[in-house]
Amino acid sequence: TWVAIDYTLPNGSTKAELSIFNAMGVKVKQVELDGNQGQKVLDLRGLADGVYTCTVLCGEYCHTEKIVITK
């Protein structure tokens, strides 16, 4: 129901965008990341079971991971 994402942004950056996409590639959640590093806790209760991708965009930097939701 919740996920905690630890992050460290590249090159001393302090702003980034974290987006979650469903299996069809539709963005279902977006939050801003503030600070060079930290932790963001996301409420996933409104999302259906399935496989999602979580992408962090910071300038030209892009990192993607998989999230599996089961309830």
PQR file of N, CA, C, O and H, with PARSE charges and radii, in Angstrom:
ATOM      1  N   THR A   1       0.810  -1.207   0.000 -0.4000 1.5000
ATOM      2  CA  THR A   1       0.000   0.000   0.000 -0.0000 2.0000
ATOM      3  C   THR A   1       0.851   1.268   0.000  0.5500 1.7000
ATOM      4  O   THR A   1       0.406   2.327  -0.442 -0.5500 1.4000
ATOM      5  N   TRP A   2       2.071   1.147   0.498 -0.4000 1.5000
ATOM      6  CA  TRP A   2       3.004   2.276   0.530 -0.0000 2.0000
ATOM      7  C   TRP A   2       4.352   1.799   0.023  0.5500 1.7000
ATOM      8  O   TRP A   2       4.691   0.623   0.158 -0.5500 1.4000
ATOM      9  H   TRP A   2       2.433   0.287   0.857  0.4000 1.0000
ATOM     10  N   VAL A   3       5.116   2.703  -0.556 -0.4000 1.5000
ATOM     11  CA  VAL A   3       6.486   2.379  -0.949 -0.0000 2.0000
ATOM     12  C   VAL A   3       7.373   3.555  -0.552  0.5500 1.7000
ATOM     13  O   VAL A   3       7.004   4.716  -0.729 -0.5500 1.4000
ATOM     14  H   VAL A   3       4.841   3.658  -0.666  0.4000 1.0000
ATOM     15  N   ALA A   4       8.538   3.236  -0.016 -0.4000 1.5000
ATOM     16  CA  ALA A   4       9.528   4.261   0.340 -0.0000 2.0000
ATOM     17  C   ALA A   4      10.654   4.184  -0.686  0.5500 1.7000
ATOM     18  O   ALA A   4      11.237   3.120  -0.896 -0.5500 1.4000
ATOM     19  H   ALA A   4       8.838   2.293   0.127  0.4000 1.0000
ATOM     20  N   ILE A   5      10.951   5.288  -1.309 -0.4000 1.5000
ATOM     21  CA  ILE A   5      11.980   5.338  -2.341 -0.0000 2.0000
ATOM     22  C   ILE A   5      13.114   6.222  -1.847  0.5500 1.7000
ATOM     23  O   ILE A   5      12.936   7.422  -1.637 -0.5500 1.4000
ATOM     24  H   ILE A   5      10.477   6.152  -1.138  0.4000 1.0000
ATOM     25  N   ASP A   6      14.285   5.616  -1.663 -0.4000 1.5000
ATOM     26  CA  ASP A   6      15.488   6.356  -1.294 -0.0000 2.0000
ATOM     27  C   ASP A   6      16.166   6.823  -2.579  0.5500 1.7000
ATOM     28  O   ASP A   6      16.252   6.073  -3.551 -0.5500 1.4000
ATOM     29  H   ASP A   6      14.431   4.642  -1.833  0.4000 1.0000
ATOM     30  N   TYR A   7      16.643   8.058  -2.577 -0.4000 1.5000
ATOM     31  CA  TYR A   7      17.264   8.577  -3.789 -0.0000 2.0000
ATOM     32  C   TYR A   7      18.461   9.454  -3.482  0.5500 1.7000
ATOM     33  O   TYR A   7      18.543  10.075  -2.422 -0.5500 1.4000
ATOM     34  H   TYR A   7      16.573   8.667  -1.787  0.4000 1.0000
ATOM     35  N   THR A   8      19.383   9.495  -4.425 -0.4000 1.5000
ATOM     36  CA  THR A   8      20.495  10.443  -4.462 -0.0000 2.0000
ATOM     37  C   THR A   8      20.576  10.938  -5.893  0.5500 1.7000
ATOM     38  O   THR A   8      20.787  10.153  -6.818 -0.5500 1.4000
ATOM     39  H   THR A   8      19.316   8.991  -5.286  0.4000 1.0000
ATOM     40  N   LEU A   9      20.407  12.237  -6.074 -0.4000 1.5000
ATOM     41  CA  LEU A   9      20.406  12.809  -7.414 -0.0000 2.0000
ATOM     42  C   LEU A   9      21.836  13.047  -7.891  0.5500 1.7000
ATOM     43  O   LEU A   9      22.729  13.282  -7.076 -0.5500 1.4000
ATOM     44  H   LEU A   9      20.235  12.875  -5.322  0.4000 1.0000
ATOM     45  N   PRO A  10      22.062  12.988  -9.208 -0.5600 1.5000
ATOM     46  CA  PRO A  10      23.414  13.130  -9.751  0.2800 2.0000
ATOM     47  C   PRO A  10      23.909  14.575  -9.760  0.5500 1.7000
ATOM     48  O   PRO A  10      23.123  15.522  -9.771 -0.5500 1.4000
ATOM     49  N   ASN A  11      25.213  14.713  -9.756 -0.4000 1.5000
ATOM     50  CA  ASN A  11      25.886  16.002  -9.980 -0.0000 2.0000
ATOM     51  C   ASN A  11      25.407  17.137  -9.078  0.5500 1.7000
ATOM     52  O   ASN A  11      25.363  18.289  -9.508 -0.5500 1.4000
ATOM     53  H   ASN A  11      25.852  13.944  -9.747  0.4000 1.0000
ATOM     54  N   GLY A  12      25.050  16.827  -7.839 -0.4000 1.5000
ATOM     55  CA  GLY A  12      24.634  17.864  -6.912 -0.0000 2.0000
ATOM     56  C   GLY A  12      23.279  18.471  -7.211  0.5500 1.7000
ATOM     57  O   GLY A  12      22.936  19.511  -6.647 -0.5500 1.4000
ATOM     58  H   GLY A  12      25.086  15.890  -7.489  0.4000 1.0000
ATOM     59  N   SER A  13      22.498  17.851  -8.082 -0.4000 1.5000
ATOM     60  CA  SER A  13      21.153  18.352  -8.404 -0.0000 2.0000
ATOM     61  C   SER A  13      20.266  18.315  -7.175  0.5500 1.7000
ATOM     62  O   SER A  13      20.450  17.476  -6.292 -0.5500 1.4000
ATOM     63  H   SER A  13      22.776  17.007  -8.540  0.4000 1.0000
ATOM     64  N   THR A  14      19.303  19.226  -7.116 -0.4000 1.5000
ATOM     65  CA  THR A  14      18.408  19.278  -5.960 -0.0000 2.0000
ATOM     66  C   THR A  14      16.933  19.168  -6.346  0.5500 1.7000
ATOM     67  O   THR A  14      16.071  19.200  -5.467 -0.5500 1.4000
ATOM     68  H   THR A  14      19.153  19.907  -7.833  0.4000 1.0000
ATOM     69  N   LYS A  15      16.624  19.041  -7.623 -0.4000 1.5000
ATOM     70  CA  LYS A  15      15.230  18.917  -8.083 -0.0000 2.0000
ATOM     71  C   LYS A  15      15.140  17.795  -9.110  0.5500 1.7000
ATOM     72  O   LYS A  15      15.999  17.664  -9.982 -0.5500 1.4000
ATOM     73  H   LYS A  15      17.323  19.015  -8.337  0.4000 1.0000
ATOM     74  N   ALA A  16      14.086  16.988  -8.995 -0.4000 1.5000
ATOM     75  CA  ALA A  16      13.842  15.923  -9.971 -0.0000 2.0000
ATOM     76  C   ALA A  16      12.357  15.588  -9.943  0.5500 1.7000
ATOM     77  O   ALA A  16      11.619  16.015  -9.055 -0.5500 1.4000
ATOM     78  H   ALA A  16      13.388  17.095  -8.287  0.4000 1.0000
ATOM     79  N   GLU A  17      11.942  14.817 -10.932 -0.4000 1.5000
ATOM     80  CA  GLU A  17      10.554  14.373 -11.036 -0.0000 2.0000
ATOM     81  C   GLU A  17      10.529  12.850 -10.981  0.5500 1.7000
ATOM     82  O   GLU A  17      11.254  12.181 -11.718 -0.5500 1.4000
ATOM     83  H   GLU A  17      12.541  14.470 -11.653  0.4000 1.0000
ATOM     84  N   LEU A  18       9.696  12.314 -10.110 -0.4000 1.5000
ATOM     85  CA  LEU A  18       9.506  10.876 -10.008 -0.0000 2.0000
ATOM     86  C   LEU A  18       8.118  10.558 -10.549  0.5500 1.7000
ATOM     87  O   LEU A  18       7.124  11.108 -10.077 -0.5500 1.4000
ATOM     88  H   LEU A  18       9.108  12.857  -9.511  0.4000 1.0000
ATOM     89  N   SER A  19       8.048   9.671 -11.540 -0.4000 1.5000
ATOM     90  CA  SER A  19       6.771   9.313 -12.149 -0.0000 2.0000
ATOM     91  C   SER A  19       6.579   7.804 -12.093  0.5500 1.7000
ATOM     92  O   SER A  19       7.538   7.041 -12.209 -0.5500 1.4000
ATOM     93  H   SER A  19       8.855   9.224 -11.924  0.4000 1.0000
ATOM     94  N   ILE A  20       5.331   7.384 -11.913 -0.4000 1.5000
ATOM     95  CA  ILE A  20       4.987   5.965 -11.933 -0.0000 2.0000
ATOM     96  C   ILE A  20       4.051   5.734 -13.112  0.5500 1.7000
ATOM     97  O   ILE A  20       3.053   6.434 -13.286 -0.5500 1.4000
ATOM     98  H   ILE A  20       4.552   8.004 -11.819  0.4000 1.0000
ATOM     99  N   PHE A  21       4.403   4.726 -13.924 -0.4000 1.5000
ATOM    100  CA  PHE A  21       3.637   4.383 -15.113 -0.0000 2.0000
ATOM    101  C   PHE A  21       3.072   2.978 -14.984  0.5500 1.7000
ATOM    102  O   PHE A  21       3.733   2.088 -14.448 -0.5500 1.4000
ATOM    103  H   PHE A  21       5.214   4.157 -13.784  0.4000 1.0000
ATOM    104  N   ASN A  22       1.841   2.771 -15.475 -0.4000 1.5000
ATOM    105  CA  ASN A  22       1.262   1.427 -15.465 -0.0000 2.0000
ATOM    106  C   ASN A  22       1.820   0.630 -16.649  0.5500 1.7000
ATOM    107  O   ASN A  22       2.650   1.132 -17.408 -0.5500 1.4000
ATOM    108  H   ASN A  22       1.304   3.494 -15.910  0.4000 1.0000
ATOM    109  N   ALA A  23       1.358  -0.615 -16.798 -0.4000 1.5000
ATOM    110  CA  ALA A  23       1.873  -1.500 -17.848 -0.0000 2.0000
ATOM    111  C   ALA A  23       1.565  -0.989 -19.258  0.5500 1.7000
ATOM    112  O   ALA A  23       2.225  -1.391 -20.216 -0.5500 1.4000
ATOM    113  H   ALA A  23       0.684  -1.023 -16.181  0.4000 1.0000
ATOM    114  N   MET A  24       0.583  -0.118 -19.393 -0.4000 1.5000
ATOM    115  CA  MET A  24       0.218   0.445 -20.704 -0.0000 2.0000
ATOM    116  C   MET A  24       1.032   1.707 -21.018  0.5500 1.7000
ATOM    117  O   MET A  24       0.884   2.288 -22.093 -0.5500 1.4000
ATOM    118  H   MET A  24       0.047   0.209 -18.615  0.4000 1.0000
ATOM    119  N   GLY A  25       1.892   2.131 -20.080 -0.4000 1.5000
ATOM    120  CA  GLY A  25       2.708   3.321 -20.283 -0.0000 2.0000
ATOM    121  C   GLY A  25       2.031   4.617 -19.895  0.5500 1.7000
ATOM    122  O   GLY A  25       2.516   5.698 -20.229 -0.5500 1.4000
ATOM    123  H   GLY A  25       2.013   1.659 -19.206  0.4000 1.0000
ATOM    124  N   VAL A  26       0.896   4.519 -19.183 -0.4000 1.5000
ATOM    125  CA  VAL A  26       0.160   5.704 -18.753 -0.0000 2.0000
ATOM    126  C   VAL A  26       0.689   6.157 -17.392  0.5500 1.7000
ATOM    127  O   VAL A  26       0.810   5.354 -16.467 -0.5500 1.4000
ATOM    128  H   VAL A  26       0.502   3.641 -18.912  0.4000 1.0000
ATOM    129  N   LYS A  27       1.004   7.455 -17.280 -0.4000 1.5000
ATOM    130  CA  LYS A  27       1.485   7.998 -16.007 -0.0000 2.0000
ATOM    131  C   LYS A  27       0.328   8.022 -15.011  0.5500 1.7000
ATOM    132  O   LYS A  27      -0.703   8.643 -15.265 -0.5500 1.4000
ATOM    133  H   LYS A  27       0.906   8.106 -18.032  0.4000 1.0000
ATOM    134  N   VAL A  28       0.506   7.337 -13.870 -0.4000 1.5000
ATOM    135  CA  VAL A  28      -0.554   7.250 -12.868 -0.0000 2.0000
ATOM    136  C   VAL A  28      -0.242   8.045 -11.608  0.5500 1.7000
ATOM    137  O   VAL A  28      -1.128   8.265 -10.783 -0.5500 1.4000
ATOM    138  H   VAL A  28       1.344   6.832 -13.664  0.4000 1.0000
ATOM    139  N   LYS A  29       0.999   8.475 -11.448 -0.4000 1.5000
ATOM    140  CA  LYS A  29       1.379   9.256 -10.273 -0.0000 2.0000
ATOM    141  C   LYS A  29       2.653  10.018 -10.604  0.5500 1.7000
ATOM    142  O   LYS A  29       3.527   9.514 -11.309 -0.5500 1.4000
ATOM    143  H   LYS A  29       1.720   8.295 -12.118  0.4000 1.0000
ATOM    144  N   GLN A  30       2.750  11.247 -10.083 -0.4000 1.5000
ATOM    145  CA  GLN A  30       3.947  12.060 -10.277 -0.0000 2.0000
ATOM    146  C   GLN A  30       4.178  12.890  -9.031  0.5500 1.7000
ATOM    147  O   GLN A  30       3.245  13.483  -8.488 -0.5500 1.4000
ATOM    148  H   GLN A  30       2.040  11.657  -9.510  0.4000 1.0000
ATOM    149  N   VAL A  31       5.433  12.932  -8.574 -0.4000 1.5000
ATOM    150  CA  VAL A  31       5.806  13.760  -7.423 -0.0000 2.0000
ATOM    151  C   VAL A  31       7.153  14.416  -7.705  0.5500 1.7000
ATOM    152  O   VAL A  31       7.933  13.940  -8.530 -0.5500 1.4000
ATOM    153  H   VAL A  31       6.190  12.451  -9.015  0.4000 1.0000
ATOM    154  N   GLU A  32       7.405  15.499  -7.015 -0.4000 1.5000
ATOM    155  CA  GLU A  32       8.691  16.193  -7.117 -0.0000 2.0000
ATOM    156  C   GLU A  32       9.623  15.668  -6.029  0.5500 1.7000
ATOM    157  O   GLU A  32       9.188  15.384  -4.912 -0.5500 1.4000
ATOM    158  H   GLU A  32       6.772  15.886  -6.344  0.4000 1.0000
ATOM    159  N   LEU A  33      10.893  15.544  -6.358 -0.4000 1.5000
ATOM    160  CA  LEU A  33      11.927  15.203  -5.386 -0.0000 2.0000
ATOM    161  C   LEU A  33      12.713  16.472  -5.110  0.5500 1.7000
ATOM    162  O   LEU A  33      13.184  17.129  -6.039 -0.5500 1.4000
ATOM    163  H   LEU A  33      11.246  15.774  -7.265  0.4000 1.0000
ATOM    164  N   ASP A  34      12.856  16.819  -3.838 -0.4000 1.5000
ATOM    165  CA  ASP A  34      13.576  18.020  -3.435 -0.0000 2.0000
ATOM    166  C   ASP A  34      14.777  17.630  -2.595  0.5500 1.7000
ATOM    167  O   ASP A  34      14.673  16.776  -1.714 -0.5500 1.4000
ATOM    168  H   ASP A  34      12.473  16.286  -3.084  0.4000 1.0000
ATOM    169  N   GLY A  35      15.899  18.240  -2.860 -0.4000 1.5000
ATOM    170  CA  GLY A  35      17.121  17.943  -2.132 -0.0000 2.0000
ATOM    171  C   GLY A  35      17.954  16.937  -2.894  0.5500 1.7000
ATOM    172  O   GLY A  35      17.428  16.130  -3.660 -0.5500 1.4000
ATOM    173  H   GLY A  35      15.984  18.934  -3.575  0.4000 1.0000
ATOM    174  N   ASN A  36      19.266  16.989  -2.677 -0.4000 1.5000
ATOM    175  CA  ASN A  36      20.175  16.100  -3.394 -0.0000 2.0000
ATOM    176  C   ASN A  36      19.948  14.636  -3.057  0.5500 1.7000
ATOM    177  O   ASN A  36      20.152  13.766  -3.905 -0.5500 1.4000
ATOM    178  H   ASN A  36      19.693  17.644  -2.054  0.4000 1.0000
ATOM    179  N   GLN A  37      19.529  14.353  -1.831 -0.4000 1.5000
ATOM    180  CA  GLN A  37      19.216  12.978  -1.453 -0.0000 2.0000
ATOM    181  C   GLN A  37      18.131  12.981  -0.400  0.5500 1.7000
ATOM    182  O   GLN A  37      17.902  13.982   0.278 -0.5500 1.4000
ATOM    183  H   GLN A  37      19.364  15.060  -1.142  0.4000 1.0000
ATOM    184  N   GLY A  38      17.469  11.847  -0.271 -0.4000 1.5000
ATOM    185  CA  GLY A  38      16.403  11.739   0.708 -0.0000 2.0000
ATOM    186  C   GLY A  38      15.566  10.506   0.479  0.5500 1.7000
ATOM    187  O   GLY A  38      15.990   9.556  -0.180 -0.5500 1.4000
ATOM    188  H   GLY A  38      17.656  11.033  -0.822  0.4000 1.0000
ATOM    189  N   GLN A  39      14.367  10.537   1.035 -0.4000 1.5000
ATOM    190  CA  GLN A  39      13.429   9.428   0.897 -0.0000 2.0000
ATOM    191  C   GLN A  39      12.047  10.010   0.635  0.5500 1.7000
ATOM    192  O   GLN A  39      11.629  10.969   1.285 -0.5500 1.4000
ATOM    193  H   GLN A  39      14.023  11.309   1.570  0.4000 1.0000
ATOM    194  N   LYS A  40      11.346   9.419  -0.326 -0.4000 1.5000
ATOM    195  CA  LYS A  40       9.983   9.827  -0.650 -0.0000 2.0000
ATOM    196  C   LYS A  40       9.078   8.628  -0.404  0.5500 1.7000
ATOM    197  O   LYS A  40       9.321   7.542  -0.931 -0.5500 1.4000
ATOM    198  H   LYS A  40      11.685   8.640  -0.854  0.4000 1.0000
ATOM    199  N   VAL A  41       8.034   8.826   0.397 -0.4000 1.5000
ATOM    200  CA  VAL A  41       7.061   7.765   0.672 -0.0000 2.0000
ATOM    201  C   VAL A  41       5.819   8.034  -0.174  0.5500 1.7000
ATOM    202  O   VAL A  41       5.236   9.116  -0.110 -0.5500 1.4000
ATOM    203  H   VAL A  41       7.837   9.708   0.825  0.4000 1.0000
ATOM    204  N   LEU A  42       5.424   7.038  -0.965 -0.4000 1.5000
ATOM    205  CA  LEU A  42       4.286   7.183  -1.862 -0.0000 2.0000
ATOM    206  C   LEU A  42       3.141   6.284  -1.429  0.5500 1.7000
ATOM    207  O   LEU A  42       3.354   5.124  -1.075 -0.5500 1.4000
ATOM    208  H   LEU A  42       5.898   6.159  -1.016  0.4000 1.0000
ATOM    209  N   ASP A  43       1.939   6.814  -1.456 -0.4000 1.5000
ATOM    210  CA  ASP A  43       0.716   6.074  -1.154 -0.0000 2.0000
ATOM    211  C   ASP A  43       0.238   5.422  -2.452  0.5500 1.7000
ATOM    212  O   ASP A  43      -0.139   6.117  -3.395 -0.5500 1.4000
ATOM    213  H   ASP A  43       1.766   7.756  -1.744  0.4000 1.0000
ATOM    214  N   LEU A  44       0.254   4.090  -2.499 -0.4000 1.5000
ATOM    215  CA  LEU A  44      -0.142   3.362  -3.699 -0.0000 2.0000
ATOM    216  C   LEU A  44      -1.496   2.678  -3.549  0.5500 1.7000
ATOM    217  O   LEU A  44      -1.856   1.841  -4.376 -0.5500 1.4000
ATOM    218  H   LEU A  44       0.560   3.526  -1.733  0.4000 1.0000
ATOM    219  N   ARG A  45      -2.245   3.017  -2.514 -0.4000 1.5000
ATOM    220  CA  ARG A  45      -3.521   2.342  -2.266 -0.0000 2.0000
ATOM    221  C   ARG A  45      -4.520   2.504  -3.406  0.5500 1.7000
ATOM    222  O   ARG A  45      -5.372   1.635  -3.590 -0.5500 1.4000
ATOM    223  H   ARG A  45      -1.952   3.697  -1.842  0.4000 1.0000
ATOM    224  N   GLY A  46      -4.445   3.577  -4.170 -0.4000 1.5000
ATOM    225  CA  GLY A  46      -5.384   3.806  -5.255 -0.0000 2.0000
ATOM    226  C   GLY A  46      -5.038   3.072  -6.542  0.5500 1.7000
ATOM    227  O   GLY A  46      -5.791   3.139  -7.514 -0.5500 1.4000
ATOM    228  H   GLY A  46      -3.752   4.283  -4.020  0.4000 1.0000
ATOM    229  N   LEU A  47      -3.904   2.372  -6.560 -0.4000 1.5000
ATOM    230  CA  LEU A  47      -3.480   1.681  -7.771 -0.0000 2.0000
ATOM    231  C   LEU A  47      -3.856   0.201  -7.717  0.5500 1.7000
ATOM    232  O   LEU A  47      -3.817  -0.425  -6.658 -0.5500 1.4000
ATOM    233  H   LEU A  47      -3.293   2.318  -5.770  0.4000 1.0000
ATOM    234  N   ALA A  48      -4.216  -0.338  -8.858 -0.4000 1.5000
ATOM    235  CA  ALA A  48      -4.573  -1.754  -8.958 -0.0000 2.0000
ATOM    236  C   ALA A  48      -3.317  -2.625  -8.878  0.5500 1.7000
ATOM    237  O   ALA A  48      -2.205  -2.160  -9.131 -0.5500 1.4000
ATOM    238  H   ALA A  48      -4.247   0.170  -9.719  0.4000 1.0000
ATOM    239  N   ASP A  49      -3.518  -3.893  -8.523 -0.4000 1.5000
ATOM    240  CA  ASP A  49      -2.407  -4.846  -8.542 -0.0000 2.0000
ATOM    241  C   ASP A  49      -1.795  -4.871  -9.934  0.5500 1.7000
ATOM    242  O   ASP A  49      -2.504  -4.739 -10.932 -0.5500 1.4000
ATOM    243  H   ASP A  49      -4.421  -4.271  -8.318  0.4000 1.0000
ATOM    244  N   GLY A  50      -0.478  -5.040 -10.000 -0.4000 1.5000
ATOM    245  CA  GLY A  50       0.183  -5.134 -11.295 -0.0000 2.0000
ATOM    246  C   GLY A  50       1.623  -4.691 -11.230  0.5500 1.7000
ATOM    247  O   GLY A  50       2.159  -4.396 -10.162 -0.5500 1.4000
ATOM    248  H   GLY A  50       0.098  -5.147  -9.189  0.4000 1.0000
ATOM    249  N   VAL A  51       2.237  -4.649 -12.397 -0.4000 1.5000
ATOM    250  CA  VAL A  51       3.627  -4.240 -12.527 -0.0000 2.0000
ATOM    251  C   VAL A  51       3.653  -2.803 -13.050  0.5500 1.7000
ATOM    252  O   VAL A  51       2.992  -2.478 -14.036 -0.5500 1.4000
ATOM    253  H   VAL A  51       1.802  -4.888 -13.264  0.4000 1.0000
ATOM    254  N   TYR A  52       4.409  -1.966 -12.389 -0.4000 1.5000
ATOM    255  CA  TYR A  52       4.536  -0.559 -12.736 -0.0000 2.0000
ATOM    256  C   TYR A  52       6.012  -0.230 -12.905  0.5500 1.7000
ATOM    257  O   TYR A  52       6.876  -0.952 -12.407 -0.5500 1.4000
ATOM    258  H   TYR A  52       4.946  -2.229 -11.587  0.4000 1.0000
ATOM    259  N   THR A  53       6.296   0.853 -13.601 -0.4000 1.5000
ATOM    260  CA  THR A  53       7.664   1.347 -13.662 -0.0000 2.0000
ATOM    261  C   THR A  53       7.727   2.693 -12.957  0.5500 1.7000
ATOM    262  O   THR A  53       6.812   3.511 -13.047 -0.5500 1.4000
ATOM    263  H   THR A  53       5.594   1.439 -14.005  0.4000 1.0000
ATOM    264  N   CYS A  54       8.822   2.893 -12.263 -0.4000 1.5000
ATOM    265  CA  CYS A  54       9.061   4.119 -11.516 -0.0000 2.0000
ATOM    266  C   CYS A  54      10.279   4.783 -12.144  0.5500 1.7000
ATOM    267  O   CYS A  54      11.358   4.192 -12.180 -0.5500 1.4000
ATOM    268  H   CYS A  54       9.566   2.228 -12.190  0.4000 1.0000
ATOM    269  N   THR A  55      10.112   6.011 -12.641 -0.4000 1.5000
ATOM    270  CA  THR A  55      11.184   6.702 -13.361 -0.0000 2.0000
ATOM    271  C   THR A  55      11.524   8.015 -12.671  0.5500 1.7000
ATOM    272  O   THR A  55      10.642   8.800 -12.323 -0.5500 1.4000
ATOM    273  H   THR A  55       9.235   6.490 -12.611  0.4000 1.0000
ATOM    274  N   VAL A  56      12.820   8.237 -12.482 -0.4000 1.5000
ATOM    275  CA  VAL A  56      13.314   9.504 -11.946 -0.0000 2.0000
ATOM    276  C   VAL A  56      13.975  10.255 -13.096  0.5500 1.7000
ATOM    277  O   VAL A  56      14.884   9.740 -13.748 -0.5500 1.4000
ATOM    278  H   VAL A  56      13.536   7.599 -12.764  0.4000 1.0000
ATOM    279  N   LEU A  57      13.507  11.482 -13.337 -0.4000 1.5000
ATOM    280  CA  LEU A  57      14.082  12.349 -14.363 -0.0000 2.0000
ATOM    281  C   LEU A  57      14.707  13.566 -13.694  0.5500 1.7000
ATOM    282  O   LEU A  57      14.070  14.259 -12.900 -0.5500 1.4000
ATOM    283  H   LEU A  57      12.769  11.900 -12.807  0.4000 1.0000
ATOM    284  N   CYS A  58      15.961  13.808 -14.033 -0.4000 1.5000
ATOM    285  CA  CYS A  58      16.688  14.945 -13.470 -0.0000 2.0000
ATOM    286  C   CYS A  58      17.604  15.470 -14.562  0.5500 1.7000
ATOM    287  O   CYS A  58      18.713  14.965 -14.740 -0.5500 1.4000
ATOM    288  H   CYS A  58      16.479  13.245 -14.678  0.4000 1.0000
ATOM    289  N   GLY A  59      17.149  16.486 -15.299 -0.4000 1.5000
ATOM    290  CA  GLY A  59      17.920  16.964 -16.443 -0.0000 2.0000
ATOM    291  C   GLY A  59      18.002  15.859 -17.484  0.5500 1.7000
ATOM    292  O   GLY A  59      16.976  15.338 -17.921 -0.5500 1.4000
ATOM    293  H   GLY A  59      16.248  16.897 -15.154  0.4000 1.0000
ATOM    294  N   GLU A  60      19.219  15.498 -17.883 -0.4000 1.5000
ATOM    295  CA  GLU A  60      19.407  14.419 -18.850 -0.0000 2.0000
ATOM    296  C   GLU A  60      19.472  13.056 -18.183  0.5500 1.7000
ATOM    297  O   GLU A  60      19.460  12.034 -18.870 -0.5500 1.4000
ATOM    298  H   GLU A  60      20.053  15.921 -17.528  0.4000 1.0000
ATOM    299  N   TYR A  61      19.540  13.020 -16.861 -0.4000 1.5000
ATOM    300  CA  TYR A  61      19.601  11.763 -16.116 -0.0000 2.0000
ATOM    301  C   TYR A  61      18.220  11.129 -16.055  0.5500 1.7000
ATOM    302  O   TYR A  61      17.230  11.808 -15.782 -0.5500 1.4000
ATOM    303  H   TYR A  61      19.549  13.850 -16.303  0.4000 1.0000
ATOM    304  N   CYS A  62      18.154   9.814 -16.312 -0.4000 1.5000
ATOM    305  CA  CYS A  62      16.905   9.067 -16.243 -0.0000 2.0000
ATOM    306  C   CYS A  62      17.205   7.687 -15.669  0.5500 1.7000
ATOM    307  O   CYS A  62      18.071   6.973 -16.174 -0.5500 1.4000
ATOM    308  H   CYS A  62      18.958   9.263 -16.533  0.4000 1.0000
ATOM    309  N   HIS A  63      16.487   7.316 -14.612 -0.4000 1.5000
ATOM    310  CA  HIS A  63      16.663   5.998 -14.002 -0.0000 2.0000
ATOM    311  C   HIS A  63      15.293   5.376 -13.806  0.5500 1.7000
ATOM    312  O   HIS A  63      14.381   6.027 -13.295 -0.5500 1.4000
ATOM    313  H   HIS A  63      15.784   7.896 -14.202  0.4000 1.0000
ATOM    314  N   THR A  64      15.137   4.104 -14.213 -0.4000 1.5000
ATOM    315  CA  THR A  64      13.851   3.418 -14.127 -0.0000 2.0000
ATOM    316  C   THR A  64      13.999   2.115 -13.359  0.5500 1.7000
ATOM    317  O   THR A  64      14.962   1.372 -13.547 -0.5500 1.4000
ATOM    318  H   THR A  64      15.877   3.575 -14.628  0.4000 1.0000
ATOM    319  N   GLU A  65      13.037   1.853 -12.496 -0.4000 1.5000
ATOM    320  CA  GLU A  65      12.967   0.604 -11.727 -0.0000 2.0000
ATOM    321  C   GLU A  65      11.556   0.045 -11.836  0.5500 1.7000
ATOM    322  O   GLU A  65      10.623   0.755 -12.211 -0.5500 1.4000
ATOM    323  H   GLU A  65      12.254   2.457 -12.343  0.4000 1.0000
ATOM    324  N   LYS A  66      11.411  -1.221 -11.509 -0.4000 1.5000
ATOM    325  CA  LYS A  66      10.102  -1.889 -11.543 -0.0000 2.0000
ATOM    326  C   LYS A  66       9.489  -1.922 -10.145  0.5500 1.7000
ATOM    327  O   LYS A  66      10.197  -2.124  -9.158 -0.5500 1.4000
ATOM    328  H   LYS A  66      12.169  -1.798 -11.205  0.4000 1.0000
ATOM    329  N   ILE A  67       8.178  -1.724 -10.061 -0.4000 1.5000
ATOM    330  CA  ILE A  67       7.423  -1.851  -8.807 -0.0000 2.0000
ATOM    331  C   ILE A  67       6.315  -2.859  -9.067  0.5500 1.7000
ATOM    332  O   ILE A  67       5.589  -2.746 -10.055 -0.5500 1.4000
ATOM    333  H   ILE A  67       7.603  -1.560 -10.862  0.4000 1.0000
ATOM    334  N   VAL A  68       6.180  -3.847  -8.180 -0.4000 1.5000
ATOM    335  CA  VAL A  68       5.102  -4.821  -8.286 -0.0000 2.0000
ATOM    336  C   VAL A  68       4.152  -4.584  -7.120  0.5500 1.7000
ATOM    337  O   VAL A  68       4.569  -4.605  -5.962 -0.5500 1.4000
ATOM    338  H   VAL A  68       6.769  -3.938  -7.377  0.4000 1.0000
ATOM    339  N   ILE A  69       2.878  -4.359  -7.422 -0.4000 1.5000
ATOM    340  CA  ILE A  69       1.869  -4.119  -6.395 -0.0000 2.0000
ATOM    341  C   ILE A  69       0.990  -5.350  -6.270  0.5500 1.7000
ATOM    342  O   ILE A  69       0.398  -5.808  -7.247 -0.5500 1.4000
ATOM    343  H   ILE A  69       2.540  -4.341  -8.362  0.4000 1.0000
ATOM    344  N   THR A  70       0.912  -5.884  -5.050 -0.4000 1.5000
ATOM    345  CA  THR A  70      -0.008  -6.986  -4.745 -0.0000 2.0000
ATOM    346  C   THR A  70      -0.662  -6.660  -3.414  0.5500 1.7000
ATOM    347  O   THR A  70      -0.013  -6.167  -2.492 -0.5500 1.4000
ATOM    348  H   THR A  70       1.393  -5.512  -4.256  0.4000 1.0000
ATOM    349  N   LYS A  71      -1.947  -6.941  -3.327 -0.4000 1.5000
ATOM    350  CA  LYS A  71      -2.661  -6.640  -2.086 -0.0000 2.0000
ATOM    351  C   LYS A  71      -3.280  -7.887  -1.522  0.5500 1.7000
ATOM    352  O   LYS A  71      -3.926  -7.837  -0.475 -0.5500 1.4000
ATOM    353  H   LYS A  71      -2.474  -7.342  -4.076  0.4000 1.0000
TER
END
